[in-house]
Amino acid sequence: MNALSGMVAAGLAVLLSTSPLAAQRLLDWPVRTGADPEAISAGAGAVFWNPAGAAWLDRRGEALLVDIRGPASAHVGGFAAAASVRTVDPVVFAVGFHRLGLAGIERTTRSPDSQGQLLDVSENVFRAVTAWTVADVLAVGLVLEHWRSHPGGSGSRLGAGTMIRVGGRWRPAIGVAAYAGPGSPRWFTGAEIRRSVSAGGPAEIVAAYGMTQDSRLSVPGHRGMVAAEWNDRVRVAAGIAAEPSGTMIHVDPLIEARVRIGSFTLSVLREELASGFGAAHYLGFAATF
């Protein structure tokens, strides 16, 4: 995870106070919609990762809201919203938007004293997705992303992905997605298997693993997860994220809890950040229709 640490925030404050920035992503913070590896995220939340995952809907459509709260050391916060709908089978259209802000950063001069003003560091990102099921087990998708950072500028990038979901005793799923243009990650891939605890029973065990390659890092990040689910109503997941930071690899835990009541789902995800800067929390609310 490309966590914006307190050290980076302080350096950013100095940079913004003294020089203009070329157009670039300032707050390339991930929008987590679950503990799953990014490439196998499905439903409306897939708008932020693998566009092919938007094609896998339980019903005709889904809407999602996520409250994003970074650690106190980074002062990052914001929200995300997404919606996906199957208009003409097998085509799904989806849109997503998230806004992030970096609060509490004071504008300074060359002297130790603050000017008493706070910097406006924020980013708005919009995504539009088209996904479709090529076959019962295969989906593909395309995504166009446009972002605007303040200060910094704006830009766009294109992405494409594919996902395979197979039936059987283990029901494996494999996803791959890649982006071209400014920002990161450049590509990510993931795989999942799930197995019922007893034949025809409501309880399942899920295991998943994924890799993410950030264009700004020399080695990929890794993400693993194990979850227990009951009747698609309750889910408890735990995993680890192995993220490169400089020449070091940091292994940090993540946990997720999710409950579904009728057409509504409430979830909470807590993810520790690299280098001990604290944890990020994502509170999600989804509705199917």
C-alpha positions in Angstrom: 0.0 0.0 0.0 1.4 3.4 -1.0 0.7 4.9 2.5 1.3 8.6 2.9 3.3 8.8 6.1 3.7 11.7 8.4 7.2 12.1 7.1 6.0 12.4 3.6 3.3 14.8 4.7 5.8 17.1 6.3 8.1 17.0 3.2 5.1 17.7 1.0 4.2 20.8 3.1 7.6 22.2 2.6 7.6 21.5 -1.1 4.2 23.0 -1.6 5.2 26.1 0.3 8.3 26.8 -1.8 7.8 25.6 -5.4 5.1 24.8 -7.9 4.3 21.2 -8.8 4.0 19.7 -12.2 0.8 17.7 -12.8 1.0 14.5 -10.8 -1.0 12.3 -8.4 -0.5 13.8 -4.9 -2.7 11.4 -2.8 -2.5 8.1 -4.6 -4.1 6.4 -1.6 -5.9 3.1 -2.2 -9.7 2.7 -1.8 -10.1 -0.6 0.0 -13.5 -2.3 -0.3 -12.4 -5.5 1.4 -9.5 -7.7 2.5 -9.4 -9.4 -0.9 -6.4 -8.9 -3.2 -7.2 -6.0 -5.5 -7.5 -8.1 -8.7 -10.3 -10.2 -7.5 -12.5 -7.5 -6.0 -16.0 -7.9 -7.4 -19.2 -5.8 -7.6 -19.3 -2.0 -7.4 -16.0 -1.9 -5.4 -14.2 -3.3 -8.5 -14.5 0.1 -10.1 -11.5 1.2 -8.0 -9.4 -1.9 -9.0 -10.1 -4.5 -11.7 -12.9 -3.3 -14.0 -13.8 -6.8 -15.0 -15.0 -7.5 -11.4 -17.8 -5.0 -11.9 -19.5 -7.6 -14.1 -20.0 -10.0 -11.2 -23.2 -8.8 -9.6 -25.6 -10.7 -7.3 -28.5 -8.8 -8.6 -29.1 -6.1 -11.3 -27.1 -3.5 -9.6 -25.2 -2.3 -6.5 -24.3 1.0 -4.8 -21.4 1.5 -2.4 -20.2 4.2 0.0 -16.9 4.0 1.8 -15.7 6.3 4.6 -11.8 6.5 4.5 -9.9 7.5 7.6 -6.1 7.4 7.6 -3.9 7.4 10.7 -3.4 10.5 12.7 0.2 10.7 11.6 -0.8 11.1 7.9 -4.0 13.3 8.3 -5.6 11.6 5.3 -9.3 11.3 5.1 -12.1 11.2 2.6 -14.9 9.1 1.0 -15.6 7.0 -2.0 -18.8 6.2 -3.8 -19.5 3.7 -6.6 -22.5 2.2 -8.5 -22.8 -0.6 -11.0 -25.8 -1.7 -13.0 -26.5 -4.4 -15.6 -28.4 -2.5 -18.3 -28.4 -5.0 -21.2 -27.2 -8.5 -20.5 -24.2 -9.2 -20.4 -23.0 -5.5 -20.3 -22.5 -3.7 -17.0 -21.8 0.0 -16.6 -20.2 1.4 -13.5 -19.0 4.7 -12.1 -16.9 5.5 -9.1 -15.7 8.7 -7.4 -13.4 9.3 -4.4 -12.2 12.4 -2.7 -9.2 12.5 -0.4 -7.8 15.4 1.6 -4.6 16.0 3.6 -5.6 18.1 6.6 -3.6 19.9 9.3 -0.6 20.9 7.1 0.4 24.5 7.8 1.9 26.8 5.2 5.3 28.0 6.4 7.9 30.5 5.4 11.7 30.0 5.7 11.4 31.1 9.3 10.3 28.6 11.9 7.0 30.5 12.3 3.8 29.4 10.5 1.9 31.9 8.5 -1.3 30.7 10.3 -2.7 29.2 7.1 -3.5 25.5 6.2 -2.6 24.1 2.8 -5.4 22.8 0.6 -4.1 19.4 -0.5 -6.8 17.3 -2.0 -7.5 15.0 -4.9 -10.7 14.1 -6.8 -10.7 10.9 -8.9 -13.5 9.8 -11.2 -13.8 6.4 -12.9 -16.1 5.1 -15.6 -16.2 1.3 -16.3 -17.7 -0.9 -19.0 -17.6 -4.6 -18.2 -19.2 -7.6 -19.7 -19.3 -11.4 -19.3 -17.8 -13.1 -22.3 -18.9 -16.5 -21.0 -20.3 -17.9 -17.8 -16.9 -18.1 -16.3 -15.1 -15.1 -18.0 -15.5 -11.4 -17.6 -13.5 -8.5 -19.1 -13.6 -4.8 -18.5 -12.3 -1.3 -19.4 -11.9 1.7 -17.2 -11.2 5.4 -17.8 -9.9 7.3 -14.9 -9.6 11.1 -14.6 -8.0 12.8 -11.6 -7.5 16.3 -10.4 -5.1 17.2 -7.6 -4.9 20.5 -5.8 -2.3 21.8 -6.1 -0.6 19.8 -8.9 -2.9 19.6 -11.9 -4.9 16.8 -13.5 -4.5 13.8 -15.7 -6.1 10.6 -17.0 -5.2 6.9 -17.5 -6.7 3.8 -19.0 -7.0 0.4 -17.5 -8.2 -3.1 -18.6 -8.8 -6.3 -16.7 -10.1 -9.8 -16.9 -11.5 -12.2 -14.3 -12.2 -15.9 -14.4 -14.5 -17.7 -11.9 -14.9 -21.4 -12.1 -17.3 -23.8 -10.3 -16.5 -27.1 -8.7 -15.4 -28.1 -5.3 -12.8 -25.3 -4.9 -14.4 -22.6 -7.1 -11.2 -20.9 -8.1 -11.1 -17.3 -9.3 -8.2 -15.5 -11.1 -8.0 -11.8 -11.9 -5.5 -9.6 -13.8 -5.6 -5.8 -14.5 -3.2 -3.2 -15.8 -3.2 0.6 -16.1 -1.4 2.9 -18.6 -0.7 6.5 -17.8 0.4 8.5 -14.7 -0.1 7.0 -11.3 0.1 3.6 -9.9 -0.3 0.6 -9.6 0.7 -0.4 -13.1 -0.6 -3.9 -12.8 -1.9 -6.4 -10.2 -3.0 -10.0 -10.2 -4.7 -12.3 -7.7 -6.2 -15.7 -7.2 -8.8 -17.1 -4.8 -10.2 -20.5 -3.8 -13.2 -21.3 -1.6 -14.5 -24.5 -0.1 -17.6 -25.4 1.9 -16.9 -26.8 5.3 -19.5 -29.5 4.8 -21.2 -30.7 1.7 -24.1 -28.4 0.9 -23.5 -26.5 4.2 -23.7 -22.7 4.6 -20.1 -22.2 6.0 -17.2 -21.6 3.7 -13.4 -21.1 4.0 -11.8 -18.7 1.5 -8.1 -18.2 0.8 -6.7 -15.6 -1.6 -3.3 -14.2 -2.7 -2.4 -11.3 -4.9 0.6 -9.2 -6.2 0.7 -5.5 -7.0 3.4 -3.8 -9.0 3.8 -0.1 -8.5 5.8 1.7 -11.2 7.6 3.7 -8.6 8.9 0.6 -6.8 11.4 -2.0 -7.9 9.7 -5.0 -6.3 6.0 -5.9 -6.1 3.8 -5.9 -3.0 2.1 -9.0 -1.8 -1.3 -9.6 -0.2 -2.7 -12.7 1.4 -6.0 -13.4 3.1 -8.0 -16.2 4.8 -11.7 -15.7 5.5 -14.6 -17.5 7.0 -18.1 -16.9 5.6 -21.6 -18.1 6.5 -24.4 -18.2 4.0 -23.1 -15.1 2.3 -24.3 -13.2 5.4 -21.4 -12.9 7.7 -17.7 -12.7 6.9 -14.6 -12.4 9.1 -11.2 -12.1 7.3 -7.6 -11.7 8.3 -4.5 -11.3 6.2 -1.2 -9.7 5.7 0.2 -7.1 3.3 3.9 -7.3 2.5 4.8 -3.8 1.1 8.2 -2.5 -0.1 9.4 0.7 1.6 12.7 1.8 0.3 15.0 -1.2 0.6 12.9 -2.8 3.3 9.8 -5.1 3.0 7.2 -4.4 5.7 4.7 -7.1 6.7 1.6 -5.7 8.3 -1.7 -7.2 9.3 -5.2 -6.4 8.1 -8.7 -7.5 9.4 -12.2 -7.2 8.0 -15.7 -7.9 9.3 -18.8 -7.8 7.1 -22.5 -8.5 7.8 -25.3 -8.6 5.2 -28.9 -8.1 6.1 -31.3 -8.4 3.2 -30.1 -6.1 0.5 -27.7 -4.2 2.7 -24.1 -4.9 3.7 -22.0 -3.2 6.3 -18.3 -3.7 6.4 -15.2 -2.4 8.3 -11.6 -2.9 7.3 -8.5 -2.1 9.4 -5.2 -2.1 7.7 -1.8 -1.4 9.3 0.5 0.8 7.3 4.1 0.2 6.6 6.9 1.6 8.8 4.6 1.7 11.9 2.7 4.9 10.9 -0.6 3.6 12.3 -3.6 2.1 10.6 -6.2 3.1 8.0 -9.9 2.3 8.5 -12.5 1.8 5.8 -16.2 1.8 6.8 -18.4 0.6 3.9 -22.1 0.5 3.2 -23.5 -1.3 0.2 -27.0 -1.9 -1.2 -28.1 -4.2 -4.0 -31.1 -3.7 -6.2 
